[in-house]
Amino acid sequence: MSAKPWNERHRRLNRFSHAVFDGVWRRMLVLLGGPTRFRVVAMLAGVLALVTADQGAVAAVGPEIQESMGIGNTELGSLTAVSSAAGAVAVLPVGVLTDRVNRVRFLTACIVLWSLAMIGGALADSLPWLLCSRVAVGGLTAAAAPSVVSLVGDFFPAAERGRIYGFILSGEMVGAGLGLLVGSALARLLTWRSTFWLLALVGVAFVFVIGRKLPEPERGGQSRLPAVTPGGKFTVATPGGEADHSGPDRDDTARRAVRRRGIGPDPAALLRRDPVHMSLGQAIRYVLSIRTNVALIVASVVGYFFFAGVRTFAVVFAREQYGLDQVALTGVVLLVGLGALLGVLSGGRLADRLTRRGHISARMVVPAIAYAAAAVFFVPGLLTTSPTLALPFLFVAAASSAAANPPLDAARLDVVHYRLWGRAESIRTFLRVGGEAVAPVLFGVLADVLSPGATPGAQGLRYAFLIMLVPLVANAVVLLRARHAYPHDVSAAAASERLRG
């Protein structure tokens, strides 16, 4: 074959690839509102991706660690347990720091130390050494959630936070997938230590990117990033969807709506002291006095609890229930993951659109419906033994469950004073991590108790999954009931910021 036809095909392929990349790039810029916003979203999503990539990598290289160090399942499980426990302990003081110091510098310093802890894990030659590195990693990753939440609130107007959160939370899924796939591949080709080295190098590279490209915004919304239209105009979202050229403001869509309808604040949710000087105990009591916030925390903790349990036993269940080999199992995991990614990108966007159309409590109703739909679609997917029949149901169930998270995260910012965003998120993360730690144990105990024979199998796991769908339905009920309190708590947050701004 002559070189000329091959070169021509190569040029055509290059032109096609560049056209596809250029089209995707331009579309992302339009969706996010310009290159500046895109960079901020990408960096915040990357921070979450680092955290979940680490978690996925540890799961992926587990067998190689066992073989290398001669440890069993209990010792391997302790690597995850101590990391989660350290994160839960550290996240509360981290929330206090997030509300009081330069968040970008704090986050950058934590990533530097996190990278050093990953290097320590790569050099570990004993289980105690590796456990110490995992404690450090867990404590340092605690900075991620409060910092990201607080920065999102100050960078983006409340009217579009649900949509923006969808893009940022997609980083969690991408990071977990890459950690699992890349970590497994590196462990087989080289060694499990190479996975830790790679993550440390990525962390170091991220430090330079964040340090140079991510500015520290002013608290309270004065530094919010306006969207740039294709024509170069700066706009922010308004209730009717029309362009508002007045620049960033703190009077978002939900607050305009409650003021226009004369909805007053819940007196119990009014902030009566300076949030900057509140102790951690005072902040906890105040944040948990906001009825809507309590409902949002409960829904988030239950949602993460359920999917931590499912994630732990999904591979074992799929192999035994559907009779899948490794290749088919990988395909199913990728397709279900794609469903979750589509859901997380759609849930916040839908809630934002409904809010702009006058549905004040859309950020409560959308996740409620999403949780209920997830429970409904999981049932046939769990009961059938045919992977062909199960896959569409599992795809929709994963999309529905993931769609709940962006509006939930956006709603929490709506009802809490901006000077308490870090501490409010740290409280939620503390409880969420606790739920995620308990879930695998509780799911496993239920599966063992409900297994008909002496050997645990798919039937016991199926019963455990079905029983644990009940809390998802309860989530829907909790959020639907809390939707009535949401407008009053939004009004209270606005009034508190005027009084204690």
Salt bridges, closest charged atoms under 4 A:
GLU8 OE1 - ARG11 NH2 2.81
GLU8 OE2 - ARG12 NE 3.37
GLU8 OE2 - ARG15 NH2 3.89
ASP22 OD2 - ARG26 NE 2.93
ASP54 OD2 - ARG134 NH2 2.84
ASP99 OD2 - ARG423 NE 2.70
ASP154 OD2 - ARG103 NH1 2.69
GLU160 OE2 - ARG37 NH2 2.61
GLU160 OE1 - ARG163 NH2 2.58
GLU216 OE2 - ARG103 NE 2.87
ASP249 OD2 - ARG256 NH2 3.35
ASP251 OD2 - ARG259 NH1 2.88
ASP252 OD2 - ARG255 NE 3.49
ASP266 OD2 - ARG291 NE 3.43
ASP274 OD2 - HIS277 ND1 2.81
ASP352 OD1 - ARG363 NH2 2.84
ASP409 OD1 - ARG412 NH2 2.09
ASP414 OD1 - ARG161 NH1 3.76
ASP414 OD2 - ARG363 NH1 2.74
GLU425 OE1 - ARG412 NH2 3.61
GLU425 OE2 - ARG428 NH2 2.50
GLU436 OE1 - ARG432 NE 3.50
GLU497 OE1 - ARG250 NH2 3.47
GLU497 OE1 - ARG255 NH1 2.99
